[in-house]
């Protein structure tokens, strides 16, 4: 067959939609084990039934962001341990700067101190909204290095295969990959890793002892620590505040910039003396003050202090920490709060909503059908002006 004919044939195949085969990413050598990963979304779990069904490993979400502790963390840990399952912990990263990433890593290790576990500590960094690849890699690397330094234990990167190929690269690929890839017989090799240590193959698994869907996984021996143990007790991290200088690019809006840094348009306007929030210019430098424990946008509520309340008790009630309450409310003395005082408290990751990371081929209609909501509610919850435009890697709040 001559070269011209071969070229024409190839173009024809593409024009009629013939798929180009992508090779499979191999598993890291070693035994493979059936597993699940869980959080508050699974509710009460009968781990004895889970273990009897053949599941051997469970990864438990311990925490989110800079101050949220999963309300089922302690219960899931105690029950999984009693059922004899191998245990790992993961943290959902929301950092927008390397400083925030290091703070969240210290918070993660603080939450799991004293717990015995068998698997690498997992970084779940899906929320890449408005971050460049360089920013995402810098933040991810800062988090995972701080986790290993603070805990003395090895870590693993959890990522969908899209981000593992299009975003994460360089030094992050030196850590094992726990790949999320659904509806395929093997994860795609179109990633920046040479193998997978863990594979989350569905988010609609069914397992005895769990009501509703649960993520199902296959874990290789590479996910396990050489010896199980616990981290040494670290001090509770205390957040600091810094200023980010952001240079406006063509097409930027204050709303998008505020969303990126988990702040408000009003705060940026006030800090920079902007007369008209609709008028910002390419090349303009904005100063944005953020704290290490800045929560998700729209992720706080208010609590009125009652007689007998303490910051420790309020922190436990809202699954957060005393330092975070101190930072959010500019409290000079943590031992002195007053009846009737109104405190801002974080609710990121609370029971009112969950998050979903958009994958290639997703539509708002399909996501709405999956979670029993509507396109209009999704659009409103995520400030989406064009429901036909969503992007792989984008993180959506599910109302």
C-alpha positions in Angstrom: 0.0 0.0 0.0 1.6 3.3 -1.0 2.1 6.1 1.5 -0.5 8.5 0.0 -3.2 5.8 0.1 -2.3 4.9 3.7 -2.6 8.6 4.7 -6.0 9.0 3.0 -7.2 5.8 4.8 -6.0 7.1 8.1 -7.8 10.5 7.6 -11.0 8.5 6.6 -10.8 6.4 9.8 -10.7 9.6 11.9 -13.5 11.2 9.9 -15.9 8.3 10.5 -15.0 8.2 14.2 -12.9 5.1 14.4 -11.1 5.0 17.8 -7.4 5.0 18.1 -6.5 2.3 20.6 -4.7 3.4 23.7 -2.6 0.9 25.5 -3.4 -0.2 29.1 -1.4 1.1 32.1 0.0 -1.9 33.9 -0.4 -2.6 37.6 2.6 -2.4 39.9 3.9 -6.0 40.4 2.7 -7.9 43.4 -0.6 -9.3 44.8 -3.8 -7.5 44.2 -6.5 -6.9 46.9 -10.2 -5.9 46.7 -10.9 -2.7 48.4 -13.2 0.3 48.9 -12.9 3.9 49.9 -15.5 5.6 52.2 -16.5 8.9 53.7 -19.6 10.4 55.4 -21.6 9.8 52.2 -21.9 6.0 52.9 -23.4 6.7 56.4 -23.5 3.8 58.9 -21.4 0.9 57.6 -21.5 -2.7 58.8 -17.8 -3.5 58.3 -18.2 -7.1 59.5 -20.4 -7.7 56.4 -18.0 -5.8 54.3 -15.1 -8.0 55.4 -17.2 -11.2 55.0 -17.9 -10.2 51.3 -14.2 -10.4 50.4 -13.1 -6.8 50.8 -9.7 -6.7 52.4 -8.7 -3.0 52.3 -10.6 0.2 53.2 -9.4 3.8 52.7 -11.2 6.2 55.0 -11.6 9.9 54.5 -10.3 11.6 57.6 -10.5 15.2 56.7 -11.0 17.9 54.1 -9.4 21.3 53.6 -7.8 23.1 56.5 -10.3 22.3 59.3 -13.0 19.8 58.4 -13.0 16.3 60.0 -15.3 13.8 58.4 -18.1 13.2 60.9 -17.9 9.4 60.3 -14.1 9.2 60.5 -13.8 7.9 64.0 -16.7 5.5 63.7 -15.5 4.1 60.3 -12.0 3.7 61.7 -13.1 1.8 64.9 -15.5 -0.5 63.0 -13.1 -1.3 60.2 -10.3 -2.0 62.7 -12.6 -4.3 64.7 -13.5 -6.2 61.5 -9.9 -6.9 60.7 -9.6 -4.8 57.5 -6.4 -3.2 56.3 -6.8 0.5 56.8 -5.6 3.6 54.9 -6.5 7.3 55.3 -7.1 10.0 52.7 -7.4 13.8 52.8 -9.3 16.0 50.3 -7.1 18.9 49.4 -8.6 22.3 48.8 -5.4 24.4 48.9 -4.8 27.3 46.5 -1.2 28.0 47.5 1.8 25.9 48.7 1.5 27.5 52.2 -2.1 26.3 52.4 -1.1 22.9 51.2 1.5 22.5 53.9 -1.0 23.6 56.5 -3.6 21.1 55.3 -0.9 18.4 55.4 -0.2 19.1 59.0 -3.9 19.2 59.8 -4.3 15.8 58.1 -1.5 14.2 60.1 -2.9 15.8 63.3 -6.3 14.3 62.7 -5.0 10.7 62.3 -2.4 10.8 65.1 -2.6 7.8 67.4 -4.5 5.7 64.8 -3.0 2.4 63.5 -3.0 2.0 59.7 -1.5 -0.2 57.1 -1.5 1.8 53.8 0.2 4.8 52.4 -1.4 8.2 53.3 -3.4 9.4 50.2 -3.6 12.9 48.7 -6.9 13.4 47.1 -6.4 16.6 45.0 -9.3 16.9 42.6 -10.3 20.5 43.1 -8.1 22.2 40.5 -10.7 24.9 39.6 -8.9 27.8 37.8 -5.4 26.5 38.7 -2.7 26.2 36.0 -0.8 22.9 35.7 2.2 24.5 37.2 0.2 25.8 40.2 -1.5 22.4 40.7 1.8 20.6 40.7 3.4 23.1 43.1 0.5 22.7 45.5 0.3 18.9 45.3 4.0 18.5 45.8 4.0 20.8 48.8 1.2 18.8 50.4 2.6 15.4 49.8 6.1 16.3 50.9 4.7 17.9 54.1 2.6 14.7 54.8 5.7 12.5 54.6 7.8 14.8 56.6 5.3 15.4 59.4 4.1 11.8 59.6 7.2 9.8 58.9 5.1 7.6 56.6 5.0 7.2 52.8 2.3 8.7 50.7 0.4 8.1 47.4 -1.3 10.3 44.8 -5.0 9.8 44.1 -6.1 11.2 40.7 -8.4 10.5 37.8 -6.5 9.5 34.7 -7.3 12.8 32.9 -5.5 14.9 35.5 -2.8 12.3 35.8 -2.0 12.8 32.2 -2.9 16.4 31.5 -2.0 18.1 34.8 0.2 16.2 37.2 3.8 15.6 36.2 7.4 15.9 37.2 8.3 15.2 40.8 4.7 14.1 41.7 5.1 11.1 39.5 7.8 9.7 41.8 5.0 8.8 44.2 2.8 5.8 43.4 -0.5 6.4 41.6 -4.0 5.5 42.8 -5.9 6.0 39.5 -9.6 6.6 39.2 -10.8 5.3 35.8 -14.4 4.0 35.3 -16.0 1.9 32.6 -12.8 0.4 31.3 -11.0 -3.0 31.6 -7.7 -1.3 32.5 -6.7 2.3 33.2 -5.3 4.1 30.2 -1.5 4.5 29.8 -2.0 8.1 28.7 -0.8 9.3 32.1 2.6 10.5 33.4 3.1 7.3 35.5 4.5 3.9 34.3 2.1 1.8 36.5 -0.8 2.1 38.9 -0.6 1.0 42.6 -4.3 1.4 43.2 -7.2 1.5 40.7 -10.7 2.9 41.6 -12.7 1.3 38.9 -16.2 2.4 39.8 -18.0 4.9 42.0 -21.2 2.9 41.8 -20.1 -0.3 43.5 -22.4 -2.4 45.7 -21.0 -4.1 48.8 -22.9 -6.0 51.6 -23.0 -3.9 54.7 -23.2 -0.6 52.8 -26.5 1.0 51.8 -26.2 2.7 48.4 -23.2 3.1 46.2 -19.5 2.9 47.2 -16.2 3.4 45.4 -14.6 0.0 44.5 -10.9 -0.4 44.2 -8.1 -2.8 43.5 -5.0 -2.2 45.5 -1.6 -3.7 44.9 1.1 -4.5 47.5 2.6 -1.1 46.6 -0.2 0.6 48.5 0.9 -0.9 51.8 3.5 0.4 54.2 6.4 -1.9 55.0 5.2 -2.0 58.6 1.9 -0.8 60.0 2.0 1.7 62.7 0.9 5.2 63.8 2.2 8.7 63.4 3.9 10.5 66.2 1.7 13.1 67.8 2.3 16.4 65.9 1.3 19.8 67.3 -2.0 21.2 66.1 -1.2 23.5 63.2 -2.0 27.2 63.6 -3.0 29.0 60.4 -1.1 32.0 59.2 -2.2 34.7 56.8 -0.4 35.9 53.6 -1.0 38.1 50.6 -1.1 36.7 47.1 -0.3 39.0 44.2 -2.4 38.1 41.2 -1.8 39.6 37.7 -5.0 39.9 35.7 -5.0 38.2 32.4 -7.3 38.8 29.4 -10.7 37.3 30.0 -10.4 37.3 33.8 -13.3 38.4 36.0 -13.3 39.2 39.7 -15.8 36.4 40.2 -13.4 33.8 38.7 -10.5 35.2 40.6 -12.5 35.1 43.9 -13.5 31.5 43.2 -10.0 30.5 42.6 -8.7 31.8 46.0 -11.9 30.9 48.0 -12.7 34.5 48.8 -15.4 37.0 47.8 -15.6 39.7 45.1 -16.4 42.2 47.9 -13.2 41.3 49.7 -11.0 41.8 46.6 -12.8 45.1 45.7 -12.2 46.5 49.2 -8.6 45.4 49.5 -7.7 46.9 46.1 -9.9 50.0 46.1 -11.7 49.0 43.0 -14.4 51.5 42.0 -16.2 49.3 39.4 -16.0 45.5 40.0 -16.9 45.0 36.3 -13.7 46.8 35.2 -10.4 45.1 35.7 -7.5 45.2 33.1 -4.9 42.8 31.8 -1.6 43.4 33.6 -3.3 44.9 36.6 -1.9 43.5 39.9 -4.4 42.5 42.6 -3.5 41.9 46.3 -5.5 39.1 47.8 -5.2 38.2 51.5 -5.8 34.5 52.3 -5.4 32.4 55.3 -3.9 28.9 55.3 -7.3 27.6 56.4 -9.4 29.5 54.0 -12.5 27.3 53.4 -14.5 26.6 50.2 -16.6 29.6 49.0 -20.0 29.6 50.6 -18.8 27.0 53.1 -19.5 28.7 56.4 -22.4 29.5 58.7 -22.8 31.3 62.0 -23.2 30.0 65.6 -24.3 32.1 68.6 -22.4 31.2 71.7 -24.6 29.9 74.6 -23.9 29.8 78.3 -21.4 27.1 79.1 -20.0 26.9 75.6 -16.2 26.5 75.0 -14.3 26.8 71.7 -13.3 23.2 72.1 -16.9 22.1 72.3 -18.0 24.2 69.4 -15.1 22.9 67.3 -16.1 19.3 68.0 -19.7 20.1 67.2 -18.8 21.4 63.8 -16.0 18.9 63.0 -13.3 21.6 62.9 -10.5 22.8 65.2 -9.9 25.5 67.8 -7.2 27.2 65.8 -9.5 27.5 62.8 -12.2 29.1 64.9 -9.7 31.5 66.3 -8.4 32.4 62.9 -11.9 32.9 61.3 -13.1 35.0 64.2 -9.9 36.9 65.1 -10.2 35.7 68.7 -7.4 37.1 70.9 -7.9 34.6 73.8 -9.3 31.1 73.0 -10.3 30.7 76.6 -12.6 33.7 76.5 -15.8 33.7 74.5 -19.0 35.3 75.5 -22.7 34.3 75.6 -24.5 35.8 72.7 -21.3 36.3 70.7 -21.8 35.3 67.0 -19.0 33.1 65.6 -18.3 32.1 62.0 -17.9 28.3 61.7 -16.9 26.3 58.6 -19.2 23.7 57.1 -17.1 22.7 54.0 -17.9 19.1 53.1 -21.0 19.1 55.3 -24.0 17.0 54.8 -25.8 19.5 52.6 -23.7 18.9 49.5 -21.0 16.8 47.9 -18.6 17.4 45.1 -18.0 15.8 41.7 -15.0 16.1 39.4 -16.1 16.4 35.7 -14.7 13.7 33.4 -14.2 13.6 29.6 -17.6 13.1 28.0 -19.7 14.3 31.0 -22.7 16.6 30.5 -24.6 18.5 33.2 -27.7 16.5 32.2 -25.9 13.2 32.8 -24.5 14.4 36.2 -27.9 15.7 37.2 -29.5 12.3 36.4 -26.8 10.4 38.3 -27.3 12.4 41.5 -31.1 12.9 41.3 -31.0 16.7 40.8 -31.7 19.0 37.9 -29.5 20.9 35.4 -30.8 24.2 36.6 -30.0 23.4 40.3 -26.5 22.3 39.3 -26.0 25.4 37.2 -27.2 27.6 40.1 -25.1 25.9 42.7 -22.0 26.3 40.6 -22.6 29.7 39.0 -22.6 28.2 35.5 -23.8 30.6 32.9 -23.7 28.1 30.0 -24.9 24.6 31.0 -23.5 23.3 27.7 -19.9 24.2 28.8 -18.3 22.1 31.5 -14.7 21.0 31.4 -12.8 17.8 32.5 -11.2 18.4 35.9 -13.8 21.0 36.9 -15.2 20.4 40.4 -18.9 20.8 40.8 -21.0 21.1 44.0 -23.9 18.7 44.0 -26.9 20.3 45.8 
